[in-house]
């Protein structure tokens, strides 16, 4: 058991270069094709941490059956005039808000879905 723990520690502390070399050895000598791994970085400091997305775009993909309700919701959520909000809804898919936090994006998505719209976050 101690040997396996030591082996696991060695694997965790590999640098990106060493991981690539290990993948090549496994493929060439043993016929094993390892799945792509995400390097999170560790004690060796060899990898870059995977970044969590912090800015989202709210995209209206379809107005649905209650187009007037969606136009009103877009108007309220964006602060646009009625004409501009209607143009956004008519021009689907269209970005309602860009570069907003995850919480704000989810709130906008929920508000629009409650009035029948289809929305996606990018």
N, C-alpha and C positions, 0 to 999 in steps of 0.2 A: 504494500500500500504506500509506503514511504517513497518507493521508486516512482510510482505513478504521480505522486504529488510533486516530486522534483521535476518529472517530465512536463507536467502541466505548467509549472512555474517557468520552465525554459521556453515553452511555447508562447506563453503570455508575454514574455520579455523579448521576443524576436523583433528585430527592426524590419522595416518595410522591405529592404533589400533581401534580408534573410528569408522572409516569408515568400518572396518571389522565387528565390533559389530553391526553397523547399517545395514549392508548387511544381517547379520544373523537374526536380528529382522524382517526385511522386508520379508525374505524368510520364516522363521518359523511361524510368527504370521499373515502375510498378504498374503502369497503365491506369493510374488513378487520376481522374481529372477533378481537382478540388473545385467546389463552387466558389464564386467570387466572394471575398470577405470584405467587410467594412472595417477599416482600421480605426480604433477608437483612441489609440494612444495609450501608453502605459508608463511604467517606471523607466523604460529605455528611452522614451521620448521620441521614438522613431516615426510615429504616425501623426496625422493631423486629425483632430477631433471632428466627428461628423456634426455639422451645424444643423440646428433645428430651424425651420423656416419661421421668420418672425413677421413678415409682411405678406398680406394676402390681397388678391383682387377679387371682388364680388362681381360675378358675371351673370346677368339675367339671360337665361337661355330660351325661355318661353313665357309669354304673359299668361297663358291659360285662358279659361272661360271668362273670368272676371277682369277684363282688361282695364276697365275704368278704376276698379279698386287698386290694381297694380300701379297705374299711373299716379293715383293719389299717394300711395305708399312711397313710390320713388320720389315724388315731389317733396314729401315730408322728410325722407331719409337724406336727401341730397341738398335740400335748400334751393333747388332749381325752380324756375317758373313752370307753369302748367304746360306751356308749349314745348319747353326743353325736355321736361319729364316724359311727355307723350312721344317726342322724337326718339328718346332712348328706348322706350318700350316698343315702339314700332320698328326700331332698327335691331331687334334681337338677332343674334347674341350681341349684347352690349355690356360694357363695363359700367357698373353702377358706382362703385367706389374702388380706388386703387391704392395699394400700399398701406392698408389698414392693419391693425393688430388682429390676432386670431379671434379674440373675444368680440371685437366690434364686427368683424366679418361674419361670425356665426350669428350675432344678434340681427344683423341686416338680413342674412339668409333666412332666419326664422320668421322675421317680420314679413318678408316677401312671400314665403311659402304659405303663411297663414291666410293670405289673400288669393292664393291659387297659382302663384308664379312658380316656375322651375328655375333654380339658381344653383350655380356651382362656384366653388372657391378654388382659386389657382394661386 
